[in-house]
Amino acid sequence: MTLNVLIVDDEELARLRLRTLLGDCREPEAVAVGDAANAREALGWLAEHGPRGADVALLDVQMPGEDGLVLAERMRQQAPGLAVIFVTAHPAHALRAFELEAVDYLTKPVRRERLQEALGRVARRLAHSGENGAAAPAPTITLTERGRIVRVPVSEVLYLKAELKYVTLRTATHTYVLDDSLTELEHKLGPDFVRVHRNALVARKAMRAIERRHDDEEGGEGWAVSVAPTDEWLAVSRRQVATVKEAMDAR
């Protein structure tokens, strides 16, 4: 397999170096089919060559005008199958890059071995997509835990609950802490999650029962929803009871 690569960097010397490195890559081989100095040129190249004009884009992050992170989002809309590898001197953007489903994040000066490794990931992804009818990658929530970047598949999330300044994300086997607001997460996750309370979102598929129970926090009785498979109960606000019941009936 030979990968067609679009290089986007505002520095000409950086583009030339990447072209040279690509020429040295094997397994998979790669060829630079185009380059651009900014977002406008990159989007123009895609418009001219079509969404299949390149297999992967090597994107610098900091460029005049729209930066590489914004450009990556626009390129995904224009060419959904295009893989993205960020190439930058600024490692601070790594978390945001992985939220954009980047294949890899390489820091300058780029070593051929690291570029080859990243291109290998692209080739494996393309091969897997071909075997499975070009299925889109499964959505994930990206977070940091003890200094490492973790991607949690949305399909594994049971609920998210706002507590003090943070949001707790619960899967069947693990609990994570996020800095995102619950409102931002609700927007990202879409209709597969139901707002059961001002401080909680629950996956539709994880809701098992809703009933009136004693509320230890508030005192007295209140509505709560059971979350499987952890058998936890989360409070349901009175205004959301009908919504939760409808969601469970529809399921």
SEKEBA-403509 format. One line per field, with one value per atom (N, C-alpha, C): residue in one letter; x, y, z. Coordinates in steps of 0.02 Angstrom, whole numbers, plus 50000, padded with zeros to 5 digits. Atoms other than C-alpha are relative to their C-alpha. Layout:
residuo a / ...;
c1 X / ...;
c2 Y / ...;
c3 Z / ...;
This chain:
residuo m / m / m / t / t / t / l / l / l / n / n / n / v / v / v / l / l / l / i / i / i / v / v / v / d / d / d / d / d / d / e / e / e / e / e / e / l / l / l / a / a / a / r / r / r / l / l / l / r / r / r / l / l / l / r / r / r / t / t / t / l / l / l / l / l / l / g / g / g / d / d / d / c / c / c / r / r / r / e / e / e / p / p / p / e / e / e / a / a / a / v / v / v / a / a / a / v / v / v / g / g / g / d / d / d / a / a / a / a / a / a / n / n / n / a / a / a / r / r / r / e / e / e / a / a / a / l / l / l / g / g / g / w / w / w / l / l / l / a / a / a / e / e / e / h / h / h / g / g / g / p / p / p / r / r / r / g / g / g / a / a / a / d / d / d / v / v / v / a / a / a / l / l / l / l / l / l / d / d / d / v / v / v / q / q / q / m / m / m / p / p / p / g / g / g / e / e / e / d / d / d / g / g / g / l / l / l / v / v / v / l / l / l / a / a / a / e / e / e / r / r / r / m / m / m / r / r / r / q / q / q / q / q / q / a / a / a / p / p / p / g / g / g / l / l / l / a / a / a / v / v / v / i / i / i / f / f / f / v / v / v / t / t / t / a / a / a / h / h / h / p / p / p / a / a / a / h / h / h / a / a / a / l / l / l / r / r / r / a / a / a / f / f / f / e / e / e / l / l / l / e / e / e / a / a / a / v / v / v / d / d / d / y / y / y / l / l / l / t / t / t / k / k / k / p / p / p / v / v / v / r / r / r / r / r / r / e / e / e / r / r / r / l / l / l / q / q / q / e / e / e / a / a / a / l / l / l / g / g / g / r / r / r / v / v / v / a / a / a / r / r / r / r / r / r / l / l / l / a / a / a / h / h / h / s / s / s / g / g / g / e / e / e / n / n / n / g / g / g / a / a / a / a / a / a / a / a / a / p / p / p / a / a / a / p / p / p / t / t / t / i / i / i / t / t / t / l / l / l / t / t / t / e / e / e / r / r / r / g / g / g / r / r / r / i / i / i / v / v / v / r / r / r / v / v / v / p / p / p / v / v / v / s / s / s / e / e / e / v / v / v / l / l / l / y / y / y / l / l / l / k / k / k / a / a / a / e / e / e / l / l / l / k / k / k / y / y / y / v / v / v / t / t / t / l / l / l / r / r / r / t / t / t / a / a / a / t / t / t / h / h / h / t / t / t / y / y / y / v / v / v / l / l / l / d / d / d / d / d / d / s / s / s / l / l / l / t / t / t / e / e / e / l / l / l / e / e / e / h / h / h / k / k / k / l / l / l / g / g / g / p / p / p / d / d / d / f / f / f / v / v / v / r / r / r / v / v / v / h / h / h / r / r / r / n / n / n / a / a / a / l / l / l / v / v / v / a / a / a / r / r / r / k / k / k / a / a / a / m / m / m / r / r / r / a / a / a / i / i / i / e / e / e / r / r / r / r / r / r / h / h / h / d / d / d / d / d / d / e / e / e / e / e / e / g / g / g / g / g / g / e / e / e / g / g / g / w / w / w / a / a / a / v / v / v / s / s / s / v / v / v / a / a / a / p / p / p / t / t / t / d / d / d / e / e / e / w / w / w / l / l / l / a / a / a / v / v / v / s / s / s / r / r / r / r / r / r / q / q / q / v / v / v / a / a / a / t / t / t / v / v / v / k / k / k / e / e / e / a / a / a / m / m / m / d / d / d / a / a / a / r / r / r;
c1 50042 / 50000 / 50044 / 49967 / 50059 / 49951 / 50045 / 49983 / 50012 / 49996 / 49945 / 49993 / 49994 / 49993 / 49995 / 50004 / 49943 / 50037 / 49960 / 50068 / 49975 / 50024 / 50005 / 50044 / 49955 / 50135 / 50018 / 49986 / 50167 / 50074 / 49928 / 50357 / 50020 / 49980 / 50426 / 50052 / 49947 / 50579 / 49970 / 50033 / 50465 / 49965 / 50033 / 50365 / 50051 / 49948 / 50523 / 50029 / 49974 / 50588 / 49951 / 50050 / 50425 / 49998 / 49997 / 50433 / 50059 / 49941 / 50608 / 49990 / 50013 / 50556 / 49950 / 50049 / 50406 / 50033 / 49965 / 50523 / 50041 / 49960 / 50622 / 49957 / 50044 / 50470 / 49985 / 50018 / 50435 / 49952 / 50046 / 50298 / 49959 / 50018 / 50193 / 50043 / 49969 / 50269 / 49951 / 50043 / 50205 / 50027 / 49981 / 50206 / 49962 / 50031 / 50172 / 49965 / 50039 / 50032 / 49982 / 50015 / 50012 / 50024 / 49983 / 50060 / 49964 / 50035 / 49985 / 50033 / 49968 / 50047 / 49950 / 50050 / 49883 / 49934 / 50064 / 49704 / 49964 / 50035 / 49636 / 50027 / 49970 / 49759 / 49983 / 50014 / 49728 / 49929 / 50070 / 49539 / 49990 / 50004 / 49561 / 50027 / 49972 / 49670 / 49950 / 50050 / 49538 / 49940 / 50056 / 49402 / 50017 / 49978 / 49504 / 50008 / 49982 / 49558 / 49947 / 50053 / 49404 / 50019 / 49988 / 49385 / 50046 / 49955 / 49487 / 50068 / 49937 / 49631 / 50060 / 49946 / 49734 / 49974 / 50019 / 49734 / 50011 / 49981 / 49814 / 50027 / 49973 / 49857 / 50048 / 49953 / 50011 / 49989 / 50021 / 49952 / 50044 / 49970 / 50052 / 49943 / 50052 / 49956 / 49998 / 49999 / 50011 / 50018 / 49991 / 49989 / 49962 / 50038 / 49932 / 49928 / 50070 / 49743 / 49974 / 50026 / 49649 / 50057 / 49947 / 49762 / 49982 / 50009 / 49782 / 49943 / 50054 / 49655 / 49932 / 50061 / 49517 / 49997 / 49998 / 49573 / 49982 / 50015 / 49563 / 49925 / 50073 / 49379 / 49968 / 50029 / 49341 / 50017 / 49980 / 49438 / 49960 / 50040 / 49342 / 49930 / 50066 / 49180 / 50005 / 49992 / 49248 / 50023 / 49974 / 49337 / 49998 / 50008 / 49268 / 50049 / 49955 / 49387 / 50073 / 49931 / 49545 / 50028 / 49966 / 49663 / 50042 / 49962 / 49753 / 50056 / 49943 / 49927 / 50025 / 49975 / 49977 / 50076 / 49927 / 50158 / 50014 / 49995 / 50203 / 50057 / 49949 / 50332 / 49968 / 50036 / 50198 / 49961 / 50034 / 50155 / 49940 / 50056 / 50030 / 49932 / 50065 / 49894 / 49981 / 50010 / 49903 / 49930 / 50066 / 49742 / 49946 / 50050 / 49638 / 50007 / 49989 / 49717 / 49967 / 50029 / 49661 / 49924 / 50072 / 49486 / 49973 / 50019 / 49483 / 50014 / 49989 / 49520 / 50063 / 49936 / 49698 / 50031 / 49966 / 49795 / 50062 / 49939 / 49953 / 50016 / 49981 / 50036 / 50077 / 49927 / 50219 / 50028 / 49968 / 50332 / 50063 / 49941 / 50465 / 50062 / 49988 / 50598 / 49976 / 50030 / 50508 / 50053 / 49955 / 50605 / 49964 / 50030 / 50578 / 49965 / 50030 / 50542 / 49931 / 50066 / 50399 / 49950 / 50045 / 50327 / 49979 / 50015 / 50338 / 49948 / 50047 / 50248 / 49930 / 50065 / 50108 / 49967 / 50028 / 50087 / 49977 / 50021 / 50077 / 49931 / 50067 / 49927 / 49947 / 50048 / 49844 / 49986 / 50008 / 49874 / 49957 / 50041 / 49800 / 49928 / 50068 / 49649 / 49965 / 50030 / 49620 / 49984 / 50012 / 49637 / 49940 / 50056 / 49515 / 49935 / 50061 / 49391 / 49978 / 50017 / 49400 / 49967 / 50029 / 49362 / 49931 / 50064 / 49214 / 49956 / 50044 / 49133 / 50013 / 49980 / 49228 / 49960 / 50036 / 49146 / 50036 / 49971 / 49174 / 50027 / 49973 / 49282 / 49950 / 50048 / 49185 / 50014 / 49989 / 49158 / 50029 / 49968 / 49262 / 49998 / 49988 / 49283 / 50073 / 49928 / 49464 / 50012 / 49985 / 49534 / 50072 / 49934 / 49696 / 49993 / 50000 / 49730 / 50072 / 49932 / 49892 / 50052 / 49951 / 49982 / 49996 / 50006 / 49926 / 49931 / 50062 / 49793 / 49961 / 50043 / 49647 / 49940 / 50060 / 49508 / 49949 / 50053 / 49348 / 49946 / 50054 / 49227 / 49933 / 50066 / 49058 / 49954 / 50043 / 48977 / 50009 / 49987 / 49055 / 49977 / 50019 / 48993 / 49930 / 50065 / 48852 / 49967 / 50027 / 48831 / 50056 / 49954 / 48914 / 49965 / 50031 / 48884 / 50045 / 49963 / 48937 / 50006 / 49987 / 49018 / 50052 / 49957 / 49092 / 50025 / 49972 / 49211 / 50012 / 49983 / 49226 / 49938 / 50052 / 49123 / 50028 / 49981 / 49133 / 49970 / 50023 / 49122 / 50005 / 50002 / 49071 / 49990 / 50010 / 49095 / 49987 / 50014 / 49059 / 50059 / 49940 / 49238 / 50043 / 49954 / 49312 / 49962 / 50025 / 49279 / 50054 / 49953 / 49362 / 49975 / 50017 / 49366 / 50017 / 49992 / 49343 / 49995 / 50005 / 49365 / 49943 / 50054 / 49226 / 49938 / 50064 / 49059 / 49950 / 50051 / 48907 / 49961 / 50035 / 48824 / 50038 / 49958 / 48971 / 49996 / 50003 / 48967 / 49932 / 50067 / 48779 / 49995 / 50001 / 48802 / 50039 / 49958 / 48940 / 49967 / 50025 / 48850 / 49935 / 50061 / 48683 / 49944 / 50062 / 48519 / 50008 / 49991 / 48595 / 50005 / 49997 / 48606 / 49943 / 50057 / 48465 / 50020 / 49989 / 48478 / 49947 / 50048 / 48398 / 49995 / 49996 / 48447 / 50046 / 49955 / 48537 / 50073 / 49931 / 48694 / 50016 / 49986 / 48681 / 49972 / 50021 / 48672 / 50007 / 49998 / 48632 / 49989 / 50008 / 48652 / 49932 / 50066 / 48481 / 50003 / 49995 / 48540 / 50016 / 49981 / 48601 / 49944 / 50055 / 48434 / 49958 / 50036 / 48348 / 49933 / 50064 / 48211 / 49998 / 50010 / 48138 / 49946 / 50048 / 48051 / 50013 / 49992 / 48024 / 50040 / 49956 / 48159 / 50017 / 49977 / 48224 / 50063 / 49943 / 48346 / 50043 / 49956 / 48491 / 50028 / 49970 / 48561 / 49949 / 50050 / 48400 / 49956 / 50047 / 48304 / 49931 / 50066 / 48132 / 50004 / 50004 / 48077 / 50010 / 49992 / 48120 / 50007 / 49993 / 48129 / 50074 / 49931 / 48285 / 49998 / 49995 / 48343 / 50057 / 49950 / 48438 / 50044 / 49951 / 48597 / 50032 / 49969 / 48656 / 50065 / 50003 / 48768 / 50026 / 49972 / 48832 / 49948 / 50055 / 48660 / 50002 / 50002 / 48684 / 49934 / 50060 / 48537 / 50019 / 49987 / 48545 / 49934 / 50060 / 48422 / 49973 / 50034 / 48294 / 49958 / 50039 / 48223 / 49928 / 50071 / 48034 / 49983 / 50016 / 48033 / 50026 / 49973 / 48132 / 49971 / 50028 / 48030 / 49965 / 50036 / 47918 / 50048 / 49951 / 48068 / 50035 / 49966 / 48156 / 49954 / 50048 / 47999 / 49990 / 50009 / 47973 / 50061 / 49939 / 48155 / 50004 / 49998 / 48140 / 49946 / 50052 / 47975 / 50020 / 49979 / 48048 / 50053 / 49947 / 48196 / 49971;
c2 49940 / 50000 / 50062 / 49935 / 50175 / 50052 / 49949 / 50317 / 50066 / 49933 / 50483 / 50051 / 49955 / 50624 / 50073 / 49928 / 50807 / 50033 / 49967 / 50916 / 50072 / 49932 / 51075 / 50031 / 49966 / 51189 / 50068 / 49933 / 51375 / 50011 / 49993 / 51348 / 49955 / 50039 / 51294 / 49948 / 50048 / 51211 / 49940 / 50055 / 51108 / 49954 / 50042 / 51050 / 49959 / 50036 / 51004 / 49942 / 50053 / 50905 / 49941 / 50054 / 50808 / 49961 / 50034 / 50769 / 49951 / 50043 / 50700 / 49939 / 50055 / 50595 / 49950 / 50044 / 50526 / 49956 / 50038 / 50473 / 49943 / 50052 / 50370 / 49948 / 50046 / 50283 / 49937 / 50064 / 50100 / 49964 / 50042 / 49981 / 50041 / 49989 / 50074 / 50055 / 49945 / 50182 / 50059 / 49941 / 50360 / 50050 / 49950 / 50497 / 50064 / 49935 / 50682 / 50020 / 49984 / 50721 / 50074 / 49930 / 50902 / 50033 / 49965 / 51036 / 50068 / 49936 / 51195 / 50037 / 49959 / 51340 / 50025 / 49976 / 51378 / 49963 / 50034 / 51322 / 50012 / 49983 / 51412 / 49957 / 50040 / 51324 / 49926 / 50070 / 51156 / 49982 / 50012 / 51168 / 50007 / 49993 / 51228 / 49938 / 50061 / 51077 / 49943 / 50053 / 50960 / 50010 / 49986 / 51047 / 49981 / 50014 / 51025 / 49925 / 50071 / 50844 / 49952 / 50043 / 50779 / 49968 / 50028 / 50690 / 49939 / 50057 / 50541 / 50018 / 49979 / 50646 / 49983 / 50018 / 50605 / 49952 / 50046 / 50467 / 50030 / 49972 / 50568 / 50071 / 49932 / 50749 / 50008 / 49981 / 50803 / 50074 / 49932 / 50962 / 50032 / 49959 / 51094 / 50030 / 49972 / 51168 / 50076 / 49927 / 51350 / 50026 / 49970 / 51436 / 50066 / 49938 / 51609 / 49985 / 50013 / 51621 / 49943 / 50057 / 51464 / 49952 / 50047 / 51348 / 49929 / 50069 / 51163 / 49964 / 50033 / 51112 / 50018 / 49978 / 51215 / 49969 / 50027 / 51158 / 49926 / 50071 / 50975 / 49987 / 50008 / 50995 / 50014 / 49983 / 51077 / 49948 / 50051 / 50946 / 49936 / 50060 / 50806 / 50007 / 49989 / 50885 / 49994 / 50000 / 50903 / 49932 / 50066 / 50734 / 49954 / 50038 / 50620 / 49942 / 50056 / 50477 / 50019 / 49977 / 50583 / 49991 / 50007 / 50531 / 50063 / 49941 / 50670 / 49982 / 50005 / 50670 / 50071 / 49933 / 50830 / 49998 / 49993 / 50885 / 50070 / 49934 / 51028 / 50004 / 49989 / 51104 / 50013 / 49981 / 51130 / 49941 / 50060 / 50971 / 50016 / 49983 / 51067 / 49988 / 50009 / 51040 / 49926 / 50072 / 50849 / 49976 / 50024 / 50822 / 50021 / 49976 / 50930 / 49962 / 50037 / 50840 / 49932 / 50066 / 50670 / 50003 / 49990 / 50738 / 50005 / 49995 / 50770 / 49935 / 50067 / 50585 / 49998 / 50002 / 50620 / 49931 / 50065 / 50462 / 50004 / 49992 / 50531 / 50074 / 49931 / 50688 / 49999 / 50002 / 50710 / 50069 / 49937 / 50843 / 50009 / 49983 / 50931 / 50003 / 50027 / 50889 / 49928 / 50066 / 50736 / 49949 / 50055 / 50573 / 49953 / 50044 / 50456 / 49941 / 50058 / 50311 / 50016 / 49981 / 50405 / 50013 / 49988 / 50461 / 49933 / 50066 / 50282 / 49964 / 50032 / 50220 / 50029 / 49967 / 50348 / 49980 / 50020 / 50305 / 49927 / 50069 / 50122 / 49995 / 49999 / 50163 / 50019 / 49980 / 50250 / 49941 / 50056 / 50100 / 49945 / 50051 / 49980 / 50022 / 49975 / 50092 / 49994 / 50005 / 50098 / 49928 / 50071 / 49909 / 49975 / 50020 / 49885 / 50028 / 49969 / 50007 / 49964 / 50035 / 49915 / 49933 / 50065 / 49749 / 50007 / 49990 / 49824 / 50052 / 49953 / 49930 / 50072 / 49931 / 50089 / 50029 / 49977 / 50101 / 50057 / 49942 / 50264 / 49978 / 50018 / 50258 / 50013 / 49993 / 50234 / 50064 / 49938 / 50397 / 49986 / 50007 / 50421 / 50066 / 49941 / 50542 / 49998 / 49998 / 50596 / 50038 / 49969 / 50637 / 49984 / 50016 / 50637 / 49967 / 50035 / 50519 / 49985 / 50010 / 50524 / 50014 / 49979 / 50613 / 49966 / 50034 / 50497 / 50016 / 49987 / 50523 / 49935 / 50059 / 50402 / 50016 / 49995 / 50375 / 49950 / 50044 / 50305 / 49995 / 50007 / 50233 / 50023 / 49976 / 50320 / 49941 / 50058 / 50149 / 49968 / 50029 / 50104 / 50045 / 49953 / 50258 / 49985 / 50013 / 50224 / 50066 / 49934 / 50399 / 50050 / 49946 / 50567 / 50042 / 49964 / 50662 / 50058 / 49940 / 50839 / 50000 / 49998 / 50848 / 50055 / 49943 / 51012 / 50029 / 49968 / 51076 / 49950 / 50051 / 50912 / 49959 / 50047 / 50783 / 49930 / 50070 / 50599 / 49960 / 50045 / 50477 / 49929 / 50068 / 50301 / 49949 / 50058 / 50142 / 49940 / 50059 / 49965 / 49982 / 50022 / 49945 / 50056 / 49946 / 50118 / 50065 / 49932 / 50295 / 50049 / 49949 / 50444 / 50068 / 49931 / 50629 / 50044 / 49955 / 50761 / 50072 / 49928 / 50949 / 50031 / 49973 / 50971 / 50014 / 49988 / 51043 / 49949 / 50049 / 50931 / 50024 / 49973 / 51047 / 49987 / 50014 / 51029 / 49926 / 50072 / 50840 / 49979 / 50016 / 50833 / 50016 / 49980 / 50925 / 49951 / 50046 / 50806 / 49931 / 50069 / 50645 / 49991 / 50005 / 50682 / 49960 / 50029 / 50586 / 49932 / 50065 / 50423 / 50008 / 49987 / 50506 / 50046 / 49962 / 50578 / 50040 / 49959 / 50722 / 49980 / 50023 / 50646 / 50050 / 49951 / 50788 / 50055 / 49945 / 50954 / 49979 / 50020 / 50861 / 49931 / 50068 / 50696 / 49986 / 50028 / 50619 / 49924 / 50073 / 50434 / 49972 / 50034 / 50321 / 49966 / 50031 / 50264 / 49925 / 50073 / 50084 / 49976 / 50020 / 50086 / 50007 / 49990 / 50136 / 49937 / 50063 / 49986 / 50009 / 49990 / 50053 / 50070 / 49936 / 50213 / 49991 / 50008 / 50221 / 50053 / 49953 / 50327 / 49965 / 50027 / 50301 / 50054 / 49951 / 50382 / 50033 / 49961 / 50520 / 50019 / 49988 / 50519 / 50071 / 49933 / 50684 / 50054 / 49949 / 50784 / 49988 / 50017 / 50691 / 49991 / 50013 / 50621 / 49956 / 50043 / 50531 / 50040 / 49969 / 50567 / 49946 / 50048 / 50485 / 49985 / 50020 / 50388 / 49948 / 50048 / 50285 / 49951 / 50052 / 50121 / 49994 / 50005 / 50107 / 49932 / 50066 / 49937 / 50007 / 50057 / 49843 / 50015 / 49984 / 49937 / 50001 / 49998 / 49939 / 50062 / 49936 / 50120 / 50035 / 49961 / 50237 / 50074 / 49929 / 50416 / 50039 / 49960 / 50552 / 50025 / 49973 / 50605 / 50060 / 49942 / 50781 / 49991 / 50008 / 50796 / 50019 / 49978 / 50889 / 49951 / 50048 / 50747 / 49930 / 50067 / 50600 / 49975 / 50020 / 50597 / 49985 / 50011 / 50611 / 49934 / 50064 / 50465 / 49941 / 50054 / 50357 / 49990 / 50004 / 50397 / 49968 / 50028 / 50355 / 49925 / 50071 / 50187 / 49962 / 50032 / 50147 / 49993 / 50002 / 50191 / 49947 / 50050 / 50078 / 49930;
c3 50000 / 50000 / 50000 / 50001 / 49956 / 50022 / 49973 / 50056 / 49965 / 50029 / 49972 / 50057 / 49942 / 50090 / 49978 / 50008 / 50096 / 50058 / 49948 / 50191 / 50008 / 49987 / 50274 / 50055 / 49953 / 50356 / 49970 / 50027 / 50341 / 49986 / 50012 / 50336 / 49942 / 50060 / 50167 / 50017 / 49982 / 50244 / 50037 / 49965 / 50357 / 49951 / 50051 / 50206 / 49961 / 50037 / 50113 / 50041 / 49957 / 50262 / 50004 / 49997 / 50275 / 49934 / 50065 / 50088 / 49998 / 49999 / 50113 / 50044 / 49954 / 50262 / 49970 / 50032 / 50167 / 49947 / 50051 / 50026 / 50029 / 49967 / 50152 / 50035 / 49964 / 50226 / 49960 / 50030 / 50190 / 50047 / 49961 / 50247 / 50049 / 50070 / 50206 / 49968 / 50036 / 50072 / 49999 / 50001 / 50060 / 49949 / 50049 / 49930 / 50014 / 49992 / 49950 / 49936 / 50061 / 49826 / 49997 / 50000 / 49878 / 50064 / 49938 / 50002 / 50001 / 49991 / 50072 / 50057 / 49949 / 50177 / 50052 / 49952 / 50266 / 49989 / 50003 / 50294 / 49933 / 50062 / 50141 / 49942 / 50054 / 50024 / 50008 / 49988 / 50106 / 49980 / 50018 / 50088 / 49924 / 50073 / 49909 / 49965 / 50030 / 49871 / 50004 / 49992 / 49941 / 49953 / 50045 / 49841 / 49928 / 50069 / 49682 / 49988 / 50010 / 49709 / 50028 / 49974 / 49799 / 50066 / 49934 / 49966 / 50000 / 50004 / 49904 / 49970 / 50029 / 49841 / 50043 / 49954 / 49995 / 50052 / 49947 / 50125 / 50069 / 49935 / 50263 / 49991 / 50000 / 50303 / 50058 / 49947 / 50400 / 50014 / 49985 / 50488 / 50054 / 49949 / 50578 / 50042 / 49957 / 50726 / 49995 / 50000 / 50732 / 49932 / 50066 / 50565 / 49998 / 50008 / 50509 / 49981 / 50014 / 50500 / 50044 / 49962 / 50554 / 50017 / 49981 / 50653 / 49978 / 50022 / 50620 / 50034 / 49964 / 50752 / 49968 / 50033 / 50671 / 49930 / 50068 / 50499 / 50000 / 49998 / 50551 / 50003 / 49996 / 50597 / 49932 / 50065 / 50430 / 49947 / 50048 / 50333 / 50010 / 49986 / 50419 / 49970 / 50030 / 50357 / 49924 / 50073 / 50179 / 49975 / 50019 / 50174 / 50061 / 49938 / 50312 / 50008 / 49995 / 50271 / 50008 / 49997 / 50281 / 50071 / 49935 / 50422 / 50012 / 49983 / 50515 / 50049 / 49955 / 50593 / 50012 / 49985 / 50682 / 50007 / 49998 / 50663 / 50025 / 49970 / 50779 / 50050 / 49949 / 50894 / 50068 / 49938 / 51028 / 50028 / 49973 / 51126 / 50044 / 49955 / 51235 / 49968 / 50034 / 51103 / 49991 / 50013 / 51111 / 50019 / 49978 / 51210 / 49951 / 50048 / 51092 / 49934 / 50062 / 50944 / 50002 / 49996 / 51005 / 50006 / 50000 / 51038 / 49929 / 50070 / 50851 / 49961 / 50029 / 50820 / 49957 / 50037 / 50759 / 50008 / 49998 / 50716 / 50044 / 49960 / 50797 / 50008 / 49985 / 50863 / 50005 / 50004 / 50812 / 50016 / 49984 / 50885 / 49958 / 50041 / 50783 / 50045 / 50067 / 50735 / 49995 / 50009 / 50668 / 49982 / 50018 / 50665 / 49950 / 50050 / 50519 / 50032 / 49968 / 50637 / 50027 / 49973 / 50721 / 49944 / 50057 / 50554 / 49970 / 50028 / 50490 / 50044 / 49954 / 50646 / 49992 / 50008 / 50624 / 49934 / 50065 / 50440 / 50001 / 49992 / 50488 / 50031 / 49970 / 50597 / 49949 / 50052 / 50451 / 49953 / 50046 / 50338 / 50031 / 49967 / 50466 / 50006 / 49996 / 50489 / 49932 / 50067 / 50300 / 49983 / 50014 / 50287 / 50039 / 49958 / 50431 / 49972 / 50027 / 50354 / 49937 / 50061 / 50188 / 50015 / 49982 / 50273 / 50030 / 49966 / 50365 / 49968 / 50036 / 50232 / 50017 / 49986 / 50276 / 50059 / 49941 / 50446 / 50034 / 49967 / 50538 / 50068 / 49935 / 50695 / 50055 / 49946 / 50855 / 50040 / 49963 / 50952 / 50069 / 49935 / 51109 / 50038 / 49958 / 51254 / 50020 / 49985 / 51275 / 50064 / 49936 / 51446 / 50020 / 49974 / 51544 / 50069 / 49936 / 51688 / 50020 / 49975 / 51786 / 49946 / 50049 / 51646 / 49933 / 50064 / 51505 / 49969 / 50036 / 51372 / 49993 / 50002 / 51382 / 49956 / 50040 / 51255 / 50025 / 49975 / 51329 / 49947 / 50049 / 51200 / 50029 / 49976 / 51216 / 50014 / 49991 / 51202 / 50070 / 49934 / 51372 / 50058 / 49947 / 51466 / 50026 / 49968 / 51590 / 50019 / 49981 / 51660 / 50012 / 49982 / 51691 / 50053 / 49945 / 51852 / 50021 / 49979 / 51897 / 50076 / 49928 / 52069 / 50014 / 49987 / 52132 / 49934 / 50060 / 51996 / 49944 / 50049 / 51902 / 49980 / 50022 / 51808 / 50006 / 49995 / 51851 / 49943 / 50055 / 51705 / 50026 / 49973 / 51752 / 49944 / 50043 / 51651 / 50046 / 49959 / 51710 / 50045 / 49964 / 51771 / 50028 / 49982 / 51799 / 50010 / 49990 / 51860 / 49980 / 50023 / 51775 / 50021 / 49984 / 51814 / 49940 / 50057 / 51677 / 50021 / 49988 / 51671 / 49960 / 50042 / 51540 / 50041 / 49967 / 51591 / 49976 / 50018 / 51590 / 49938 / 50058 / 51463 / 49936 / 50059 / 51342 / 49982 / 50012 / 51361 / 49973 / 50024 / 51335 / 49926 / 50070 / 51170 / 49957 / 50038 / 51114 / 49994 / 49997 / 51164 / 49962 / 50040 / 51083 / 50033 / 49974 / 51101 / 50033 / 49966 / 51166 / 50076 / 49928 / 51337 / 50021 / 49975 / 51443 / 50062 / 49940 / 51565 / 50051 / 49949 / 51721 / 50058 / 49945 / 51838 / 49976 / 50021 / 51827 / 50005 / 49991 / 51881 / 49971 / 50024 / 51785 / 49931 / 50065 / 51611 / 50004 / 49997 / 51593 / 49930 / 50065 / 51440 / 49999 / 50006 / 51379 / 50012 / 49996 / 51366 / 50071 / 49933 / 51547 / 50051 / 49953 / 51626 / 50006 / 49990 / 51704 / 50035 / 49964 / 51819 / 50027 / 49967 / 51889 / 50053 / 49945 / 52056 / 50053 / 49945 / 52209 / 50055 / 49948 / 52339 / 50050 / 49949 / 52498 / 49975 / 50023 / 52453 / 50061 / 49942 / 52578 / 49999 / 50005 / 52513 / 50017 / 49991 / 52510 / 50062 / 49947 / 52645 / 49970 / 50029 / 52611 / 49939 / 50059 / 52453 / 49936 / 50065 / 52274 / 49947 / 50055 / 52103 / 49988 / 50016 / 52054 / 49944 / 50054 / 51906 / 50015 / 49989 / 51919 / 49938 / 50055 / 51814 / 50002 / 50005 / 51755 / 49959 / 49954 / 51773 / 50070 / 49934 / 51927 / 50055 / 49951 / 52012 / 50044 / 49965 / 52064 / 49986 / 50008 / 52089 / 49996 / 50008 / 52025 / 50006 / 49990 / 52075 / 49933 / 50058 / 51944 / 50023 / 49981 / 51957 / 49980 / 50015 / 51957 / 49928 / 50068 / 51792 / 49947 / 50049 / 51709 / 50006 / 49991 / 51771 / 49937 / 50061 / 51617 / 49943 / 50053 / 51501 / 50009 / 49986 / 51585 / 49985 / 50013 / 51579 / 49924 / 50073 / 51394 / 49968 / 50029 / 51356 / 50013 / 49984 / 51444 / 49960 / 50039 / 51357 / 49927 / 50070 / 51187 / 49988 / 50008 / 51217 / 50000;
